[in-house]
Amino acid sequence: MKNLCLLLLLFCQFSYAQQIDPALFAHPPASAGIRCWWWWLNGNVTKESITLDLEAMKAKGFSGACIVDAGGQDQRDNGNVPEGPMFGSPDWVVLFQHAVHEAHRLGLELSMNIQSGWNLGAPDVTPQESTKHLTWSDTTLPGNERVEIQLATPPARLGFYRDIAVLAFPWKDTAGIRPLKDLQKKAAFEEAGFSAADTRYLLKNDVKGNANAYHSEVRDISRYMDKTGLLKWKAPAGKWVIMRFGYTNNGAHISTASGKWQGLVIDYMNADHFDRYWNTHVKPLLDGIGTDAGTTLRYLQTDSWELGGINWTENFRKEFQARRGYDLLPYLPVIAGKIIDSPDASNQFLNDFRKTIGDLVADYHYRVFKVHAAKYGMGIGPESAGPHVGFFDGLKNYGHSDIMMSEFWSPSAHRPDPDSRFFVKQAASAAHIYNKRLVGAEAFTTIGKHWNDVIWHDMKSSFDHEVCAGLNLVFLHTFTSSPASMGEPGQEYFAGTHFNRHITWWPLADAFFNYMARVQYMMQQGRFVADVVYYYGDHVPNIARNKESDPAHVLPFNDYDVINEEQLMKMELKNGMLELPGGMRYKKLVLPADYKLSGAVQQKVKSLQTNTTLTPDFIGENINWIHHQQEGIDYYFVSNRADTAVQVNASFNFAGRQPECWDPVTGETRQISSFRQVAGHTIMPLSFAPYGAYFVVFRTPITGNGKAGTNHFAFIPQDTLDTPWQVQFKNIPSRTFTKLESWTNNTDSAVKYYAGAATYQQAFNWNGTSSDSLYLDLGRIEDVGIAQISLNGKELGIVWTPPFRVPVSLKKGKNELQITVINSWRNRLIGDSHLPEAKRVTHTNIFIRPEWNLLPAGLFGPVVIGRLAEQ
């Protein structure tokens, strides 16, 4: 049965050759639905909340969810929430099994974070099993005599210390000896950066000077020290430096865990320690759900590396010898700031040292994780490649994953710029070079924002950006499970954009979710088209950055993948194209500048030389894009980077087929009428709404050009609905708005601080020609920016992104219009913060900060009836 589950998993990974279909685009299959980090905050969930959450997800088209038991509720001045059962405890297992049973009933696919919080660890992890740092003590002794001295025990954490070796080398005057720069990072004592930093600077050395010793002078005198640290040694003539090396805990603890799930982090470089953790904490959970392991529960995951530097494990010396071809022992003093042989030689040792760490993390943590999961027919999707710059090769770690999991952030003061928000390009490249289908991301993470994210401006723009980097499976961050006892909006994690059945706009959320599902349906089909593959080196740490970093220097007209040494060595030159075993093909290989290639890579590169001159794949000013291809079909996702409407002349590196526009906002497809075919390119004018995006699809063979035109349809007003509106708020008597303005301008506190849905109603007469070519434009909507429209009792749909416009069919005479606008919880929370607890409508652990301002809310208009005309 487990083998069958594994085969099904592999089938799902590679069964993406079916051609895109307009009907499936309009109504995406369940597999294209979004997912979420389903936050079990402090373990405070109930069977009832679990069922209600999963039913809500199913109703909104989710394809699944990832159970993430974690804390963090009280960070950044926020309040605590009740502590639920500890991860893995009998009571927690009851809830977990209930979740799996309910997901099975509903046809949802689950993932699970294999601990509470992140930095993999548990309360029972011992210091011996934990992440480790080298530590040392040193002293200087006279020579030419027998010495007997108690060597100082090196500094240790948690009272834990184990010896590695005692080394001796002749003392030299330190004049002219200068330490290496950035030693704490080069020796892997601390993370090398934060947001996918470029670490090639660690490879270089600009220090000149003398050495403390040559490696041939370094003696291993470990056998002369007893278990108590007493050294008895006949020292040769001269003064001698004695260094006692050992290892201790690195100080890392589990991060952001629920309740009592606190403890040390396991050693990421030792398979035995992962095995023990698995057999104690994960295997019983999987065994307890029977055949749902590998079917309903399909993936296992861990979150990003935030455990600092690590630089030792029990078998490190042996592994270093096997992988680097020499013994590290004579070079250990380099870790302590000494210079062995020369500054350049010492720096090269540290490069080899870090690369060995990266190899062991990949081989003895993530590979072992994959092997264990595969026994249950399951895949893994850990955030194993940054953006925290741990000591690993990001692409190599991804090579063991089944979902290439990354993250991206919505804009916030904590991460305001693209370099600190967008990280999906590396995951997408890994999927392409390792021939995997799913590129996932923890999506819309923020810190500091609460219920004040605008869907079209903050969320859609971020999603579209990362789709152009290769994203095809969103995990909303975060959907917090909140039992009824926690009130509304209920308990929330301190970070992330809040998505769950308790948000005010949940009833209309499927409009945005369907948009993402349509895009994901398209992006999960076909094969990515890149002209260039960029080799990013073999150093550690090594993390590819966002798409705009453009290390291959091919943007904005061509796209690229990033490749590592492991996959580069499998590439072959076939018929003028560079081809990988999984089928990815490129026209050109680009190497990093000023970078020393390994001998193996130098030889391989010689066999991969091409003389291709690149032709622009896409041209369009200020437009993000990505190109996919199927047999007989090419399609591009094109996205306006600006929050204003734009018109551009676009060129696609394709000709001979009719261009079509597939709009993921509506699910509609139509032919693009105006275009020219020139020298193998199709050139056309395109119009975009603010942060607008759609697919341009080439399917049907044609000859010749389209008609002359602009493809730009301007909205021509015919009538403005400016008579008074009746506005019905929940539990408030109907109000008359003589003009459209913010609810926060109202003197009635019930309206001023209102949160939720309010329906604007107006009856108006239409004396124009009855026509199906009319449109209703709502102008501005605040604060979330979402509304539902009905006319004469007929639902016309949900608008959530500019232009807030729907087609309408008016009848002669009287027409009755209803517009339901929803704002967020923000204003009600501010209002309640001034009230006694007993009079508050809202209840949450999130601290309502005094600097929060009321957000403009409601329908601002103008509400206009008009036509579209090409201009």
DRENGUNU-516492 format. One record per residue (C-alpha): x, y, z. Coordinates in steps of 0.5 Angstrom, whole numbers, plus 500, padded with zeros to 3 digits. Layout:
XYZ;...
This chain:
500500500;506505502;509504495;502505492;502512495;509513493;507512486;501516487;505522489;510521484;504521479;501527481;508531481;509529474;502529471;502536469;503535461;495536460;494542456;491548459;483548458;479555458;473551462;478549467;481556467;474559469;473553474;479551476;480543479;481542486;488541486;489548483;486551490;490555495;493552502;494555508;499555514;493552519;496555525;494551532;496557536;499555543;495548542;489552543;484548538;478544539;474539535;469544533;474549531;478544527;471542523;469549522;476551519;476545515;469546512;470553511;477552507;473547503;467552501;472557499;476552494;482551498;486544496;489543503;492546509;499545513;498544520;503548524;502548532;506554534;506560539;508567538;501569540;504574545;510577541;510584540;506586546;500582544;496578549;497571551;492565549;490559553;495553553;492547549;495540549;502540548;504537541;504530541;501529547;495524548;490530548;494533542;494526538;486526539;485533536;490531530;487525528;480528528;483533523;486528519;479524519;475531517;480532512;479526509;471527509;472533506;477531500;482536503;490534503;494536509;501537511;504537518;510541521;513536525;514539531;511545535;514552532;521551528;528550529;527542529;527540536;524537542;523538550;527531550;533533546;539532550;545537549;549531546;544531540;543538540;546543535;554544536;559549536;567548537;570551543;577552546;582554551;589555550;596556554;603557552;608552555;616552555;619547552;625542553;622539559;616534561;610538563;604536567;599542567;591542568;589544561;583549562;576546560;574551554;568555555;561551555;554552555;549548559;555545563;556540556;563539553;566534550;573534547;576533540;583534541;589537544;594540539;601543540;605548535;611552536;610559539;612565534;612572535;605575533;608581530;606581523;600576524;593579522;587575523;582573518;576578517;569576518;572570522;565569526;561568520;567564516;568559521;560558522;559561529;553566527;549566521;552570515;546574513;539575514;535576507;538571502;545575503;550574497;556571501;561570496;565575500;566570505;571566500;575572499;581574503;585580503;589579509;597579508;602577513;605571517;603565520;602562527;605555524;605551518;600545518;606540518;608543525;601542528;602536533;596532536;598531543;591528545;593522548;597525553;591528556;587524561;580525562;580530567;584535563;591533566;596534560;603530561;608531555;615532554;615538550;621539545;625545545;622552545;616555547;609551545;602553544;597548547;590548544;585544547;579543542;572541544;565542542;559544546;552547545;551552540;545556544;540555539;533553542;526551539;523558536;516560537;513553540;507552544;506552551;511546554;514544547;521548549;528545548;534544544;535544537;537537534;544537530;542538523;549534521;547528524;543522521;542519528;539525532;534526526;532518526;531519534;527525533;523521528;522515531;520518538;516524535;513523528;513516527;508515532;503520529;503517522;502510525;496512529;493515522;493508518;492509511;491516511;499517512;501518505;493519502;490525506;496527510;501528504;507532506;511534512;515540513;519544517;520552517;526556516;533556519;533560524;538557529;544561528;551558526;553551527;560548526;561541529;558534530;561528532;563525526;565531523;573530522;571523518;566527514;571532512;577527510;572523506;569530502;575534502;581529502;585532507;585532515;582538518;586537525;592541523;587547521;583547527;587553530;584557524;577557527;580560534;583566530;590563528;593563521;596556519;601556513;598563510;592567510;590565504;591557506;587559512;581562508;581556504;580551509;575555512;571555505;572547505;570547512;563551511;562547505;563540509;557543514;553544508;554537505;552534512;546539513;543536506;545529506;544528514;538532515;534533509;535527505;534523511;527527512;525525505;527518506;523517512;517520509;517516503;517510507;509512508;508515501;509522503;513528500;517533504;516541503;521544508;523551508;530549507;534554503;533561507;532566507;536566513;543565511;545559515;550554513;548550507;547550499;540552498;539549492;542542494;537542500;531543495;534537491;531533497;524536497;517535493;514541494;520547493;517551499;519558500;516565503;514572501;512578504;506583504;509590504;510593512;515597515;518591518;520589510;519594506;523593500;523588495;530585497;527583504;520581501;521576495;525569495;521565491;526565485;530560488;525555490;522555482;529554480;530548484;523545481;526546474;533543475;530538479;524536475;519538481;512541480;510545486;513551488;510553494;511559499;509562506;505567503;503575505;507574511;508581515;510584522;506589525;500590521;493587523;487587519;489593515;492590508;488592502;487586498;489589491;494593493;498589498;496582497;495581489;501585487;505581492;502574489;503577482;510579483;512572485;508568480;513572475;518568479;515561479;510561484;504556483;502554490;500559495;500557503;496563506;500566512;496565516;490562518;489561525;484556528;480560533;475557538;468560539;470561546;476566544;470571541;471575534;476576531;479571536;486569537;491571532;499570531;503576532;505576525;502574518;496577514;490574518;486570513;480565517;473564517;473570523;475576518;470580516;470579509;471572509;464571505;467574499;474572500;473566494;473572489;480573491;482566492;479564485;483569482;489565485;487558484;486560476;493563476;496557480;492552475;496555469;502555473;502548475;501546467;507546462;514548463;518554464;521557459;528560460;534562455;539562461;541558466;546561471;551557475;551560482;557556485;559551490;560555496;557555503;553559505;549559498;542562497;539565490;536571491;530574488;528575481;530582480;537580483;539578476;545575477;545572469;544580467;539578462;533581465;528585463;528581456;530574458;529570464;533565467;534559472;539558477;543552478;548548483;554544482;550537483;545539477;550542473;554536472;548532469;547537464;548535457;549539450;544537445;542540438;545546441;541547447;543545454;539540457;538537464;535530465;528532467;527536460;529543462;533546456;537553456;540556450;546559454;550558461;552564465;558563470;559568476;564573475;571573479;569566482;574560482;571554479;572547482;576543477;570538475;566544474;571547469;572541465;564540465;563548463;568546457;563541454;557546455;559552450;554555446;555561441;547563442;545570441;539571445;533574442;528578447;523573449;518579452;519586451;514591455;516597459;515596467;511589466;513583470;512577466;514569466;513564460;510557460;510552454;506546452;506542446;503547441;502552446;505558449;503563454;505569458;503571465;504579465;503583471;503591471;508593477;505600478;499602482;496606476;493604470;498603464;498602457;504599453;507596447;509589448;513584444;512576445;518572442;512568438;509568432;504564428;498563433;492567435;494571441;488571447;487574453;485569459;483574465;484570472;480576475;473573472;475567469;474569462;478568455;477572449;481573443;486579442;484583436;490588435;497585433;502585428;507579427;514581425;520577424;518571429;515576434;508578436;507585437;501588440;499594445;496592452;492595457;493594465;489596471;493598477;497592479;493589473;495582471;493576466;495571461;497572454;496565450;498563444;494557441;490557435;495557428;494563424;497567418;498575418;496580422;490582427;486589425;489595427;487598434;489599441;486594445;485599450;478600452;476606456;470607460;466613458;461615463;453615461;450617468;452618475;448615481;449621486;442621489;442619496;443612498;440608504;445604507;444598512;449596517;448590521;444591528;444599526;437602523;438604516;442611515;441615509;448618506;447624502;454623499;459618499;464618504;467614510;464611515;469614520;466621518;459619522;458622528;454616531;460612534;456605532;457607524;464611526;467604529;463599524;466593522;463588517;458589511;454594510;449595504;448601499;441601496;438606491;433605486;434609479;431610473;434609466;432612460;437610455;438604451;437598454;444594452;448589455;454593453;454597459;458597465;457599473;463602476;464603483;470608483;473607490;472602495;475602502;478599507;479592504;477594498;471589496;464589495;458585492;453588487;446586485;441589480;434588480;435582484;440579480;447578483;453581478;459579482;464581487;469586485;476587489;481590484;481596480;477597476;471596481;467595475;462590472;457589466;450590467;444590463;439595465;432595464;428602462;425605467;426603475;432599477;434597484;441597485;445594492;452594493;455591499;461593502;465590507;471593511;476590516;476589524;480595525;476601526;471597531;478594535;480601535;473604538;472598543;479599546;476606549;470602552;470597558;471590557;464588558;461593552;466591547;464587541;471585539;475580543;482578541;489577544;492583539;494589542;491595540;496600539;495607541;498610534;493606530;489611526;482609523;481607516;477610511;471605510;465604505;463606498;467613496;464612488;463616484;458610482;457611474;454607469;458607462;460604456;467601454;470604447;476603444;481608444;
